[in-house]
Amino acid sequence: MEPEHDVKDYGDAEVTQEPAAEREPRTGGGYWLLGERVQWIAGTVLTLSAFMGWYSGSGDGITIAVTGWNVGILGKLVFFVGLAVLALFWLRRAGIEPPPSVPESLIVVALGSLATVFVLIRLISIPDTFIPADGRGIGIWIALLASLGVIAAGLLQAADEL
């Protein structure tokens, strides 16, 4: 019968090493969970940024602010990408992880990149239907920072996996 753990004999002391598949993931606070924290915070801010003012302006004595949700399909997609980032975080907390061939950090970086592209399209191109609101509001900048934060979270998680 084979032992469950690798036992190496170094003279008078025996060293037991658990197989790689049975090792516990890093837990606790501090540096090791920084990627997860950034993922949770950036995902929450990205989701909420769809309801912040992306465009603002004034005309004929009125001031107009247009939220990300109202700018079209890209604003709604930013919201759903933020929800996907949060769902991935909570699934991992529940113990459900993607297969080893697709690391979670890769999924997080891909979602962050997708959100960044969506926000950059709306940052560069203001739809013609919002002409009085021709300035960019604070919400679109927050969405851009949050999407870059999701990418950073994925990179921090990739560094933890190494």
VMD Tcl script that draws the C-alpha trace (Angstrom):
set ca {
  {0.00 0.00 0.00}
  {1.39 3.43 -0.98}
  {1.45 6.29 1.51}
  {-0.92 9.22 0.87}
  {1.89 11.77 1.06}
  {5.41 11.83 -0.32}
  {7.79 11.04 2.53}
  {11.43 11.91 2.06}
  {14.12 10.73 4.43}
  {16.78 13.31 5.29}
  {18.85 11.51 7.86}
  {17.14 11.69 11.24}
  {14.19 13.84 10.05}
  {11.37 12.85 7.76}
  {9.73 15.54 5.63}
  {6.16 15.03 4.47}
  {4.88 16.90 1.45}
  {1.25 16.94 0.35}
  {0.54 16.29 -3.34}
  {-0.03 19.45 -5.38}
  {-3.70 18.68 -6.00}
  {-4.47 18.48 -2.28}
  {-2.82 21.72 -1.19}
  {-5.10 24.33 0.30}
  {-5.48 27.63 -1.57}
  {-4.00 30.69 0.04}
  {-6.38 32.16 2.55}
  {-6.25 34.93 5.06}
  {-5.65 38.58 4.58}
  {-2.90 40.74 3.29}
  {-1.20 40.52 -0.05}
  {-2.42 37.08 -1.10}
  {-6.06 38.05 -1.57}
  {-5.41 41.45 -3.11}
  {-6.52 40.27 -6.57}
  {-9.83 39.00 -5.20}
  {-10.46 42.23 -3.32}
  {-9.70 44.36 -6.35}
  {-11.97 42.12 -8.45}
  {-14.86 42.56 -6.02}
  {-14.44 46.33 -5.70}
  {-13.85 46.98 -9.41}
  {-16.72 44.69 -10.42}
  {-19.10 46.47 -8.06}
  {-18.04 49.92 -9.28}
  {-18.27 48.79 -12.92}
  {-21.79 47.49 -12.37}
  {-22.92 50.67 -10.63}
  {-21.23 52.94 -13.18}
  {-23.89 52.02 -15.73}
  {-26.30 54.08 -13.63}
  {-24.03 57.12 -13.33}
  {-24.02 60.13 -15.65}
  {-21.89 59.39 -18.70}
  {-22.77 62.55 -20.63}
  {-23.84 65.97 -19.45}
  {-24.55 69.32 -21.01}
  {-26.95 72.20 -21.09}
  {-29.10 73.82 -23.70}
  {-32.10 76.18 -23.67}
  {-31.72 76.77 -19.94}
  {-31.86 73.11 -18.90}
  {-29.09 70.81 -17.82}
  {-29.14 67.24 -19.10}
  {-27.33 64.20 -17.76}
  {-27.49 60.86 -19.57}
  {-26.73 57.69 -17.63}
  {-24.75 54.80 -19.04}
  {-27.86 52.63 -19.09}
  {-29.56 55.11 -21.46}
  {-26.75 55.46 -24.01}
  {-27.67 52.27 -25.82}
  {-26.61 48.68 -25.88}
  {-22.99 49.35 -24.86}
  {-24.03 50.90 -21.55}
  {-26.17 47.88 -20.80}
  {-23.34 45.52 -21.80}
  {-21.00 47.30 -19.35}
  {-23.56 46.59 -16.62}
  {-23.77 42.90 -17.53}
  {-19.98 42.53 -17.77}
  {-19.78 43.99 -14.26}
  {-22.37 41.46 -13.11}
  {-20.34 38.65 -14.71}
  {-17.22 39.78 -12.82}
  {-19.18 39.77 -9.55}
  {-20.75 36.37 -10.34}
  {-17.30 34.92 -10.99}
  {-16.12 36.29 -7.65}
  {-19.06 34.86 -5.70}
  {-18.87 31.48 -7.48}
  {-15.25 31.19 -6.42}
  {-16.24 32.08 -2.85}
  {-18.83 29.29 -3.00}
  {-16.13 26.82 -4.07}
  {-17.09 26.59 -7.75}
  {-14.09 27.20 -9.99}
  {-13.62 26.99 -13.75}
  {-11.68 24.04 -15.17}
  {-7.88 24.19 -14.79}
  {-7.44 24.60 -18.54}
  {-9.14 28.03 -18.30}
  {-7.72 29.91 -15.33}
  {-10.03 32.35 -13.57}
  {-7.51 35.14 -13.96}
  {-7.74 34.79 -17.75}
  {-11.53 35.13 -17.60}
  {-11.27 38.22 -15.39}
  {-8.73 39.87 -17.71}
  {-10.93 39.09 -20.74}
  {-14.02 40.57 -19.06}
  {-12.07 43.67 -18.05}
  {-10.74 44.10 -21.58}
  {-14.23 43.75 -23.02}
  {-15.61 46.37 -20.63}
  {-12.70 48.70 -21.43}
  {-13.41 48.47 -25.16}
  {-17.12 49.18 -24.58}
  {-16.37 52.22 -22.43}
  {-13.72 53.54 -24.81}
  {-16.18 53.36 -27.73}
  {-18.65 55.48 -25.77}
  {-15.87 57.78 -24.57}
  {-14.72 58.51 -28.13}
  {-18.09 58.51 -29.89}
  {-21.02 60.38 -28.34}
  {-24.32 59.32 -29.94}
  {-26.03 62.08 -31.96}
  {-29.28 61.66 -30.04}
  {-27.69 63.30 -26.98}
  {-26.52 66.52 -28.68}
  {-27.26 68.93 -25.82}
  {-25.33 66.54 -23.58}
  {-22.07 66.86 -25.50}
  {-19.72 66.75 -22.50}
  {-18.51 63.67 -20.74}
  {-19.79 63.14 -17.23}
  {-17.92 61.66 -14.28}
  {-19.66 58.29 -14.66}
  {-17.89 57.36 -17.89}
  {-14.51 58.08 -16.31}
  {-15.45 55.96 -13.29}
  {-16.50 53.16 -15.66}
  {-13.15 53.39 -17.45}
  {-11.19 53.23 -14.19}
  {-13.31 50.31 -12.96}
  {-12.78 48.35 -16.18}
  {-9.02 48.92 -15.91}
  {-9.30 47.81 -12.27}
  {-10.87 44.52 -13.40}
  {-7.91 43.94 -15.72}
  {-5.51 44.71 -12.85}
  {-7.40 42.26 -10.61}
  {-6.98 39.51 -13.20}
  {-3.27 40.22 -13.48}
  {-2.87 40.15 -9.69}
  {-4.69 36.82 -9.58}
  {-2.43 35.46 -12.32}
  {0.58 36.47 -10.25}
  {-0.90 34.62 -7.26}
  {-1.38 31.48 -9.37}
  {2.30 31.30 -10.25}
}
mol new
graphics top color blue
foreach p $ca { graphics top sphere $p radius 0.5 }
foreach p [lrange $ca 0 end-1] q [lrange $ca 1 end] { graphics top cylinder $p $q radius 0.2 }
display resetview
